[in-house]
């Protein structure tokens, strides 16, 4: 089966949990570093990129999609 580079990873696909969905990896929109977070994070949490130091507010849509905004 060919690998589709535009396909969503398992972590990017929406889940049934909707806004209650928890994520375990932060991919920083500023520096593109991937930071694993053991405790997980979800809607309304603040997360910090360990590489560039930027802080983001987490928003999870009803469909379970992750959005990060600078805080």
C-alpha positions in Angstrom: 0.0 0.0 0.0 1.5 3.4 -1.0 2.3 5.9 1.7 0.2 9.0 1.4 2.1 12.0 2.8 -1.1 14.1 3.0 -2.9 11.4 5.0 -3.7 12.1 8.7 -1.7 10.4 11.4 -3.6 8.5 14.0 -3.0 11.3 16.4 -4.5 13.9 14.0 -7.8 12.0 13.4 -10.9 13.2 15.2 -12.2 10.9 17.9 -15.6 10.4 19.4 -14.5 12.2 22.6 -14.9 15.6 20.9 -13.9 18.5 23.2 -12.9 16.0 25.9 -10.2 14.5 23.8 -6.7 14.5 25.3 -3.5 14.7 23.4 -0.1 13.3 24.4 2.2 15.1 21.9 2.6 18.8 21.3 3.9 19.8 17.8 4.9 23.4 18.2 3.5 25.6 15.4 6.5 28.0 15.9 9.5 25.7 15.8 8.0 22.4 14.6 9.5 20.5 17.6 7.5 17.5 18.9 7.3 17.4 22.7 5.8 14.3 24.4 3.6 15.2 27.4 3.0 12.2 29.6 0.1 13.8 31.5 -1.7 14.8 28.3 -3.5 18.0 27.6 -6.9 19.0 26.3 -9.3 21.9 25.8 -8.5 25.0 27.9 -5.1 23.9 29.0 -1.9 25.9 28.6 1.1 24.1 27.2 4.7 25.1 26.9 7.1 24.1 24.1 10.3 22.9 25.8 12.4 23.9 22.8 11.5 27.5 21.9 9.7 28.4 25.2 6.4 29.5 23.5 3.2 29.1 25.5 0.0 28.1 23.8 -3.7 27.9 24.9 -5.3 24.6 23.7 -8.6 24.6 21.9 -10.3 21.3 20.9 -13.2 21.5 18.4 -16.4 19.5 18.8 -14.9 17.2 16.2 -11.8 16.5 18.3 -9.4 18.6 16.3 -6.5 20.4 18.1 -5.9 24.1 17.7 -3.1 26.0 19.5 -3.1 29.8 20.0 -0.3 31.8 21.5 -1.1 32.9 25.1 
